[in-house]
Amino acid sequence: NKTGGKIMLSVIVLTKNEEKNIVDCLESVLFCDEIIIIDDMSSDRTLDILDRYSQDHEKIKIFKRELNRDFSAQRKFGVEKTTYDWVLFVDADERITADLANEITEAVTPSTKEGGFLIKRVDYMWEKALTHGDTGNIYLLRLFNKTKGSLKGKVHETWQTDHDVKRLLNPILHYPHPTISEFLREINFYTDLRAGELYEKGVKSGFIRIILHTKGKFFQNYFFKMGFLDGTAGLVHALLMSFHSFLVRGKLYLLWQKKDSA
């Protein structure tokens, strides 16, 4: 797991029809020693692009595996395919800056005792960085030693460790939802998964809970987390995340109704 005193690093990227993002993503993670791609049966040019890149970079390894609505299982599969102990999670619509790449390389050394590192993520909407609201202060445990923790959760899966964790200074740049229609498609997909996850945990939903969660989400993101400071983009984002909350609770209610009527 180390060469000449340098710790080797694997990065895992999940893909599904990412022809617009995958080149920029790959370019940003070429500093890693191994690039594991787990593709959810893409139907666009994603696999063609990956095949071409893998011919020039032997470190790129491509695996095809159906997601089956379980991101946690998909990432666990990716971890199983890694060669090295230190692993970095990067999504196809994210970018690792040169400063962050250097910081990661300096943080992970033979003397590193931590179980992982939290990395701030900065979301961009219509080329504007969202510095407030729902995504304004997110730190994710994306860089970790796979021998010192495990993945928890099915939809919003997170790596967890009992060892010490530190924060890195430089952020991951996130470019999701270039259009409202794509944002809505993703919201519809993820709320299906989240509602199902809550249903399996026995969480109930109803009129009051739907209203409270929907309104509460907007006021929390737009006012308490000062999303209004991000201008029009902040308003749109707060409204869409409120709609996200409405769909989760509404779909959860319908799942219980379907069970009660069965």
Residue pairs with C-beta under 8 A, 6 or more apart in sequence:
1 7
1 8
1 84
1 85
1 86
2 8
2 110
5 109
5 110
7 84
7 86
7 108
7 109
7 110
7 112
8 33
8 34
8 83
8 84
8 86
9 32
9 33
9 34
9 84
9 86
9 87
9 88
9 104
9 105
9 108
10 32
10 33
10 34
10 35
10 36
10 82
10 83
10 84
10 86
10 87
10 88
11 29
11 32
11 34
11 35
11 36
11 87
11 88
11 89
11 90
12 36
12 38
12 75
12 78
12 79
12 82
12 87
12 88
12 89
12 90
13 22
13 25
13 26
13 29
13 35
13 36
13 37
13 38
13 90
13 91
13 92
14 38
14 39
14 40
14 67
14 71
14 74
14 75
14 78
14 91
14 92
15 22
15 37
15 38
15 39
15 40
15 42
15 46
15 50
15 92
16 39
16 40
16 41
16 42
16 46
16 67
16 92
17 42
17 43
17 44
17 46
18 25
18 42
18 44
18 46
18 92
18 93
19 42
19 44
19 45
19 46
19 49
20 178
21 92
21 93
21 175
22 46
22 49
22 50
22 92
23 49
23 53
24 95
25 90
25 91
25 92
25 93
25 94
25 95
26 35
26 53
26 60
28 90
28 94
28 95
28 96
28 97
28 101
29 35
29 88
29 90
29 96
30 57
30 59
31 96
31 101
31 104
31 105
32 59
32 88
33 59
33 84
34 59
34 61
34 82
34 83
34 84
35 57
35 59
35 60
35 61
36 61
36 63
36 78
36 81
36 82
37 50
37 60
37 61
37 62
37 63
38 63
38 65
38 74
38 75
38 77
38 78
38 81
39 46
39 47
39 50
39 62
39 63
39 64
39 65
40 65
40 66
40 67
40 74
41 64
41 66
47 62
47 64
50 60
50 62
51 62
53 60
54 60
54 61
54 62
61 81
63 77
63 78
63 81
65 74
65 77
67 74
69 192
69 193
69 196
70 154
71 154
71 155
71 157
71 193
72 151
72 152
72 153
72 154
72 155
72 157
73 154
75 89
75 151
75 157
76 151
79 87
79 146
79 151
82 146
85 145
85 146
85 147
86 108
86 143
86 144
86 145
86 146
87 143
87 144
87 145
87 146
88 96
88 104
88 142
88 143
89 140
89 142
89 143
89 159
90 96
90 142
90 172
91 174
93 174
93 175
93 176
94 121
94 172
94 173
94 174
94 175
95 172
95 173
95 174
95 175
96 104
96 172
97 170
97 171
97 173
99 170
100 119
100 168
100 170
100 171
100 172
103 168
103 169
103 170
104 117
104 143
104 168
107 117
107 143
107 166
107 168
108 143
112 145
113 163
113 164
114 145
114 163
114 164
114 165
114 166
115 144
115 145
115 148
115 149
115 161
115 162
115 163
115 164
115 165
116 141
116 143
116 144
116 145
116 148
116 149
116 159
116 161
116 163
116 165
117 141
117 142
117 143
117 144
117 165
117 166
117 167
117 168
118 139
118 140
118 141
118 142
118 165
118 166
118 167
118 168
119 139
119 140
119 141
119 142
119 143
119 167
119 168
119 170
119 171
119 172
120 137
120 138
120 139
120 167
120 168
120 170
120 171
120 172
121 135
121 138
121 139
121 140
121 171
121 172
121 173
121 174
122 129
122 130
122 131
122 135
122 171
122 172
122 173
122 174
123 129
123 130
123 135
123 138
123 174
123 176
124 130
124 173
124 174
124 175
125 176
125 177
125 233
125 236
125 237
126 233
128 230
128 231
128 233
130 136
130 227
130 230
130 233
130 234
130 237
131 229
131 230
132 225
132 226
132 227
132 228
132 229
132 230
132 234
133 221
133 222
133 225
133 226
133 227
133 230
133 234
133 237
133 238
133 241
134 221
134 225
134 227
134 237
134 238
134 241
135 174
135 237
136 225
136 226
136 227
136 230
137 225
139 167
140 158
140 172
141 158
141 159
141 160
141 161
141 165
142 159
142 172
143 168
144 159
144 161
145 161
145 163
148 161
148 162
148 163
149 159
149 160
149 161
149 162
149 163
150 159
150 160
150 161
151 157
151 158
151 159
151 160
152 158
152 159
152 160
154 193
154 197
155 190
155 193
155 194
155 197
156 194
176 183
176 186
177 183
177 186
180 236
180 240
183 240
184 240
187 240
187 243
187 244
187 247
188 247
190 244
191 244
191 247
191 248
191 251
192 251
194 248
195 247
195 248
195 249
195 251
195 252
195 255
196 255
198 205
198 248
198 252
199 252
199 255
199 256
203 252
204 252
204 256
205 249
205 250
205 252
205 253
205 256
206 253
209 249
210 246
210 249
210 250
210 253
213 245
213 246
213 248
213 249
214 242
214 243
214 245
214 246
214 249
215 242
216 245
217 241
217 242
217 244
217 245
218 238
218 239
218 241
218 242
221 227
221 237
221 238
221 241
221 242
222 228
222 234
222 235
222 238
227 234
227 235
227 237
227 238
228 234
228 235
230 237
